[in-house]
Amino acid sequence: MSYYPVAITAAALTLNQNTHADVSVVVNRAAGSVLTLPAAYGSGCKYSILVGTTITSNNLIIQVANGSDVMTGNALSAQDAGDTALAFETAADTDTITMNGTTKGGVKGDRIELEDVGPNLWSVNIFGSATGTEVTPFSAAVS
């Protein structure tokens, strides 16, 4: 197990307990990345993903490993207009986070906290920034 931040520059990566759990995973790829979580079974492992480079093309996608896993939680997003924030919550079938560098977050400094809390269940909290007409980063895209 590593105790130091792990920098990611790959286009796609499957996260694992030995390398990525309980450390900061810093995504430094302006062209986005697809990160796949391990299957949820209640391990208690925590994954902390930090956007180290603002997404300028494509998306930063964080998705579950299979069609049975879902996410529950919320995203708090600071708006670029005024001293306001928006909150988005997951739906019952949420299994994917998509950040585009603008309306869905993905700005340098954004943090995504995920915890394997039970069989087929991930807890998620996002603290970030967004621009334009902000929209939810949550969806159901894994089949």
C-alpha positions in Angstrom: 0.0 0.0 0.0 1.2 3.5 -0.9 1.0 6.4 1.5 1.8 9.1 -1.0 -0.5 10.7 -3.6 -0.7 8.7 -6.9 -0.6 10.8 -10.0 -2.7 9.5 -13.0 -2.1 10.5 -16.6 -3.6 7.5 -18.3 -6.7 7.7 -20.5 -8.3 4.7 -18.6 -7.5 3.0 -15.3 -9.1 0.5 -13.1 -8.6 1.5 -9.4 -7.5 -1.2 -6.9 -7.2 -1.4 -3.2 -3.5 -2.0 -3.0 -2.5 1.1 -5.0 -5.3 3.6 -4.9 -7.3 3.1 -1.7 -6.8 5.4 1.2 -4.5 7.8 -0.7 -5.1 10.8 -2.9 -5.4 9.9 -6.6 -4.5 13.0 -8.6 -5.8 13.1 -12.2 -3.4 15.2 -14.3 -4.8 14.7 -17.8 -6.5 17.7 -19.5 -8.0 15.3 -22.1 -9.9 13.4 -19.3 -9.7 9.9 -18.0 -12.0 7.0 -17.3 -11.5 5.6 -13.8 -13.3 2.3 -13.0 -13.9 1.5 -9.3 -13.5 -2.0 -8.0 -16.7 -4.0 -7.3 -18.3 -2.8 -4.0 -18.7 -5.4 -1.3 -18.4 -3.4 1.9 -14.6 -3.3 2.4 -14.7 0.2 3.8 -11.9 1.3 1.4 -11.9 5.0 0.6 -10.9 6.5 -2.8 -10.1 10.2 -2.8 -9.8 11.6 -6.4 -8.4 15.1 -6.9 -8.6 16.9 -10.2 -5.0 18.2 -10.6 -5.4 19.6 -14.1 -8.7 21.1 -15.3 -10.4 19.0 -18.0 -10.3 20.9 -21.3 -11.4 18.1 -23.7 -13.4 14.9 -23.3 -14.4 14.0 -19.7 -13.2 12.7 -16.4 -15.5 9.7 -15.8 -15.6 7.7 -12.6 -17.8 4.6 -12.9 -18.7 1.4 -11.0 -17.3 -2.0 -12.0 -20.6 -3.7 -12.9 -24.3 -3.3 -13.5 -25.2 -4.1 -9.9 -23.2 -1.4 -8.1 -24.6 2.1 -7.5 -23.6 5.3 -5.9 -25.4 7.3 -3.2 -24.5 10.8 -2.1 -24.2 14.3 -3.4 -22.1 16.9 -5.2 -21.6 20.5 -3.9 -20.5 22.8 -6.7 -19.4 26.4 -6.4 -20.9 28.6 -9.1 -18.7 31.0 -11.1 -21.4 33.7 -10.9 -21.7 35.3 -7.4 -21.3 33.8 -4.0 -23.5 30.8 -4.6 -23.4 27.0 -4.7 -25.5 24.3 -6.1 -26.1 20.8 -4.7 -26.9 17.7 -6.7 -27.9 14.4 -5.3 -27.6 10.9 -6.8 -30.6 9.0 -8.1 -31.4 5.4 -7.2 -29.6 4.1 -10.2 -26.6 6.4 -10.3 -23.4 4.5 -11.3 -21.3 7.2 -13.1 -19.8 10.6 -12.4 -18.9 12.7 -15.5 -17.0 15.9 -15.2 -16.3 18.0 -18.3 -14.2 20.9 -17.0 -17.2 23.3 -17.1 -20.9 22.7 -16.4 -20.3 19.4 -14.5 -17.2 20.3 -12.7 -13.7 18.8 -13.4 -11.9 22.0 -12.5 -8.4 21.9 -10.9 -8.9 21.4 -7.1 -12.2 19.5 -7.3 -12.3 16.5 -5.0 -14.4 13.3 -5.3 -14.6 11.1 -2.2 -15.9 7.5 -2.6 -16.2 4.8 0.0 -17.2 1.1 -0.5 -19.9 1.0 2.2 -21.7 -2.3 1.4 -22.5 -4.9 -1.2 -23.1 -3.1 -4.5 -23.0 0.4 -2.8 -20.6 3.3 -3.0 -21.0 6.5 -1.0 -19.9 9.6 -2.9 -19.3 13.2 -2.0 -18.0 15.8 -4.5 -16.7 19.2 -3.6 -16.0 21.3 -6.7 -16.5 24.2 -9.0 -18.4 24.6 -12.2 -19.0 27.2 -14.8 -21.8 28.2 -17.2 -25.2 26.7 -16.5 -24.3 24.0 -14.0 -25.8 20.5 -14.3 -25.5 17.3 -12.3 -22.4 15.1 -12.8 -24.4 12.0 -11.9 -25.9 9.5 -14.3 -26.7 5.8 -14.9 -24.4 4.7 -17.7 -23.0 1.3 -16.7 -25.0 -1.7 -17.9 
